Amino acid sequence: MAKLEDQGSISSESILQAGRPDKRLYSVTDLGEQHLKEWIAQPCEPTPIKDDLLVKIFASHIVPKEIILAELENHQKAHQKKLSTYHNLEQHYFQNPQELPESGKFQYLTLLNGISYETHWLAWCNQVMELLNQTIEK
């Protein structure tokens, strides 16, 4: 934040709070908004997938399946927790997306991506765990 403030892209003010540390309230400056518009207009590449779990899965044939199943259960719980958070945000802020102002619709689109991402991971975890559990039983 300090770098953005030094560049003049944001400004901040300190807000005194009783019994708690001071809070910093940040605002985007006109210059910052211009930089943001320029950045949004630039094309970007999809982010490559870099996930330790996928590397572990790829090489998991060298360890007992129970090890990777435990890891998958941990990931399943984490993705379920995040999905629940996203659904709570959707219920609280985006009950009627068609009635949102344009800025709210774009925020909702971002949330939809998060919901889709977490839903996909949960489905994939379930599929992998089912397949591994079938091979253990045989």
C-alpha positions, 0 to 999 in steps of 0.5 A: 500500500505504501508503494501505491501511496508513494506513486500517488495512486491511492491516498489514506487517512488515519481514523482514531478508534477507541480501545483499538489501533488506528484504522487506515482508510484508503481511497483511489486517487484520480491518477490511481483510477487512470492507472487502473483503467489502463491496466484493465485495458491491457490483455492478460494471459490465463494464469497457469495452474500451479498446485502442489496437490496436483504434483502430489497426485501425479506421483502418489503411486509411490506412497500408500493411498491412505496418505493421499486420501488424507491430503484430499480430505484436508483439501475437500474441507478447505474448499467446502469452507471457502464455498460456504463463505462465497455462498454466504456472501452471495446470499447477503449481498447478491440476492437479486443480481439483475437489480444491482448497479453495474459495479455490483454486477461485476463484483458478482461476476467475480464471486461467481467465478469463485463459486465455480472454482470451489465447486469444481475442486470439490467435484474433482476431490470427490471423483478422485477419492471415489476412484482411489477408494474403489482401488483400495477395496479391490 
